[in-house]
């Protein structure tokens, strides 16, 4: 198997959720409501340690996901203590992250976040929109914002993925101000369709042009702000366009090798957003880490979602590599392609106004890279 220096593993420890978000990629999950037992989680951690060792990993990120992981709050601390003991002498640097809908981001979670997650929590939102609802249809945003503000006041840190829909695509300045006031880094994301037909009738979806324009508007607000909102996502994207490398799974050439998701019942997937039966690549309860490492299941899955030929003619291929693997698998093409091209063209024009250019730093010495990046981001956090 290939060496994987930095491995990212998601534990979908529960598929239960207290919300019923209309755009959730798991809304048609065939195993919805399933949950790992403590013993399954232990076996999953042991599997991950053995697999990481086989891959000669030096760094491991474990993301606790769902469903809603805070539904397992009463179980998490003991399991995280076991994980710490398990990896203690492995030589692998391990960090844990957690992604929540924030409705259960309550004071009783704070100690766990400080102790095991370095005081940081990831949140999914759709600010100024109406699709992140409780099962009865009540919108969850006000409660999520209240909980986020209380967590920030308690000294915790937060990062957000904010969905753009027809409801909020015209409120980019308000979205920018909201996150700037709270010193929260945010990534603007787009609702992913289950099928092309899905995008024709629902106000959850925005067009390629609408989404690109929203990203451009947000970028301009950030780039022209003397005291900009923190945004590591934008900094990394600009750096990617200078260096000719991807910094996020959505654009990695071989993400199916570096990312892994464990689900209830033992199913293994290439990432957390794969959940259909035909995308299963193994089982951590019935398969040894050695057998999984030697299996060609990941490559066979990747062969079903090839990078389109036209991508090889695109100037952004070094940064994009054909886009998100799951998008190509589910839809047959890179869903974000057209919006990304429009958005990145705009950023490249901005880079050129800074006296740089696309892939200018590709292959350059570290000192030269650092000097230019420092100059470009002199006003950025």
DRENNUFI-296548 format. One line per 2 residues: for each residue z, y, x of C-alpha. Coordinates in steps of 0.02 Angstrom, whole numbers, plus 50000, padded with zeros to 5 digits. Each point is the difference from the previous one (the first is absolute). Layout:
N
Z/Y/X  ...
This chain:
381
50000/50000/50000  49974/50179/50059
50143/50099/50076  50068/50126/49874
50111/50124/50089  50051/50093/49841
50021/49895/49842  50029/50071/49825
50074/49883/49869  50037/50039/49818
50132/49905/49903  49957/50009/49816
50172/49931/49967  49989/50037/49814
49852/50030/49887  50117/50064/49865
49994/50186/49966  50091/50118/49884
49838/50100/49978  49832/49956/49924
49885/50116/50097  49826/49992/49926
49912/50008/50169  50108/49878/50098
49891/49884/50104  50112/49859/49938
49974/50039/49816  49902/49838/49980
50109/49903/50122  49990/49816/49957
50179/49972/50060  50075/50157/49923
50188/49991/49981  50029/49869/50136
50135/50030/50128  50047/49923/50167
50165/49909/50012  50113/50040/50147
49948/49835/50078  49815/50044/49982
50032/50167/50085  50093/49912/50142
49856/49877/50022  49879/50146/49995
50094/50090/50137  50005/49843/50106
49813/49976/49972  49965/50180/50050
50105/49985/50158  49909/49842/50053
49830/50074/49958  50039/50163/50092
50053/49899/50152  49838/49900/49996
49903/50164/49988  50098/50069/50149
50047/50150/49894  50104/50135/50082
50029/50100/49841  50027/49945/49821
50013/50107/49844  50070/49916/49845
49966/50095/49839  50106/49954/49848
49888/50024/49850  49971/49938/49824
50004/50020/49856  50151/50111/50024
50104/49945/50151  50156/50096/49946
50018/49873/49860  50062/49888/50142
50120/50130/50071  50151/49886/49978
49915/49865/50106  49912/50102/50135
50142/50045/50121  50051/49820/50034
49819/49948/50024  49965/50146/50116
50154/49954/50103  49930/49823/50015
49833/50072/50054  50085/50102/50136
50088/49845/50066  49841/49897/49990
49898/50121/50107  50141/50052/50116
49943/49903/50154  49815/49992/49959
49941/50143/50110  49911/50071/49846
50039/50178/49947  50029/49991/49811
50008/50141/49874  50020/49989/49812
49921/50115/49870  50012/50004/49811
49884/50064/49863  50072/50048/49830
49951/50089/49839  50159/50108/50023
50069/49969/49825  50136/49892/50080
50021/50111/50154  50182/50029/49954
50156/50037/50104  50040/49814/50011
49841/49977/50102  50042/50132/50131
50110/49894/50114  49869/49863/50004
49864/50125/50042  50103/50077/50140
50055/49835/50074  49839/49899/49993
49857/50123/49973  50046/50142/50117
50037/50112/49852  49818/49999/49943
49922/49944/49837  49818/49989/49946
49959/50051/49822  49847/49984/49888
49970/50142/49877  49867/50082/49891
50071/50176/49991  49937/50103/49850
49923/49842/49926  50047/49878/49862
49959/49824/50053  50160/49950/50090
50097/49948/49847  50142/49891/49940
49948/49852/49891  50029/50105/49843
49878/50132/50061  50124/50133/50060
49938/50086/50159  50115/49968/50148
49958/50154/50106  50147/50112/49952
50125/49863/50040  49913/49959/50164
50001/50183/50054  50184/50018/49954
50043/49847/50104  49894/50056/50148
50083/50171/50000  50172/49920/49996
49955/49882/50143  49934/50145/50105
50159/50098/49965  50099/49850/50063
49907/50008/50166  49872/49863/49971
49816/50020/50044  49852/49957/49892
49812/49974/50010  49887/49992/49848
49835/49925/49947  49940/50112/49859
49863/49938/49883  49863/50121/49948
49939/49983/49820  49909/50108/49874
50170/50070/49951  50044/50074/50170
49834/50020/50092  50004/50184/49952
50179/50025/50062  49979/49977/50187
50086/50167/50045  50149/49950/49892
50005/49828/50082  49992/50081/50172
50143/50120/49960  50107/49861/49925
49997/49895/50158  50009/50150/50118
50158/50064/49915  50079/49829/50026
49933/49973/50177  49923/49835/49942
49844/49928/50082  49876/49939/49869
49839/49901/49991  49885/50036/49854
49930/49836/49936  49877/49949/49867
50022/49873/49861  49913/49840/50050
49896/49918/49863  50005/49816/49958
49815/50013/49960  49866/50133/49997
50003/50002/49809  50184/50044/50010
49959/50173/50069  49885/50052/49858
50124/50022/49861  50173/50044/50068
50068/50171/50050  50096/49911/50138
49843/50011/50106  49916/50144/50089
49823/50001/50068  49955/49992/50185
49963/50186/49997  50160/50046/49906
50106/49898/50119  49915/50070/50156
50020/50178/49934  50186/49969/49969
50023/49935/50178  49903/50147/50071
50102/50125/49901  50163/49921/50059
49940/49995/50180  49951/50184/49996
50169/50049/49929  50084/49904/50140
49885/50056/50141  50010/50184/49952
50186/50005/49969  50098/50088/50140
50147/49886/49958  49914/49846/49930
50077/49857/49906  50031/49851/50115
49860/49875/49985  49985/49860/50128
49857/49927/49898  49890/50152/50031
50051/50013/50182  49953/49817/50027
49833/50021/49911  49952/50149/50108
50055/49903/50154  49896/49850/49943
49845/50109/49986  50031/50066/50175
50044/49833/50080  49881/49884/49908
50137/49880/49947  50082/49959/49832
50186/50029/49974  50018/49921/49828
49967/49829/49926  49869/50069/49880
49883/50027/50146  50043/49864/50125
49862/49881/50056  50108/49843/49988
50142/50046/49884  49999/49822/49931
50069/49942/50169  50138/50130/50022
50066/50010/49821  50083/49865/49896
50085/49998/49830  50124/49870/49936
50017/49973/49813  50114/49899/49886
49956/49816/50001  49949/50011/50182
49824/50069/49982  49933/50095/50151
49876/50143/49983  49910/50114/50122
50098/50150/49936  50112/50053/49855
49855/50056/49891  49916/49829/49998
50070/49900/49855  49862/49899/49918
50003/49810/50025  49833/49997/50092
50074/50113/50136  50144/49884/50049
49990/49956/50185  50150/49884/50018
50176/49958/49945  50156/50031/50104
50101/49869/49904  49878/49855/50022
49910/50047/50161  50069/50014/50176
49974/50163/50096  49899/49900/50127
49883/49932/49867  49979/50171/49924
49965/50079/50169  49863/49873/50034
49927/50010/49825  49834/50088/49974
50049/50056/49823  50009/50183/50048
49828/49997/50081  49927/49908/49850
50072/50134/49885  49931/50138/50111
49829/49918/49995  50000/50028/49811
50018/50188/50027  49881/50045/50142
49976/50177/50063  49839/50066/49920
49853/50022/50119  49989/50185/49960
50174/50024/50073  49931/49959/50172
49887/50153/49985  50142/50117/49950
50075/50117/50128  50173/49963/49934
49995/49813/50034  50117/50014/50153
50132/50077/49885  49961/49902/49841
49930/49827/50040  49933/49978/49825
50155/50060/49909  50135/49903/49912
49979/49811/50010  50075/49975/49827
49879/50124/49923  49853/49905/50072
50073/49835/49940  50040/50056/49823
49850/50114/49967  49871/49946/50128
49990/50170/50084  50113/50133/50081
50065/50096/49849  50053/50154/50101
49841/50015/50101  49915/50149/49919
50159/50102/49977  50053/49964/50179
49833/50056/50071  50008/50165/49906
50182/50028/50047  49979/49953/50183
49846/50111/50018  50112/50145/49948
50135/49953/50126  49873/49982/50140
49939/50176/49963  50181/50058/50015
50019/49904/50164  49845/50085/50067
50074/50170/49958  50147/49951/50110
49881/49978/50146  49995/49810/49991
49882/49872/49924  49984/49828/49921
50062/49865/50121  50016/50129/50140
50153/49910/50067  49931/49823/49991
50032/49916/50167  50078/50156/50078
50157/49996/50110  50167/50009/49910
50041/50171/50073  49837/50074/49933
50031/49922/49829  50175/50070/49992
49947/50174/50056  49866/50018/49866
50106/49924/49862  50144/50116/50044
49883/50149/49992  49924/49952/49833
50167/49961/49920  50097/50144/50077
50042/50065/49826  50019/49828/49922
50160/49898/49992
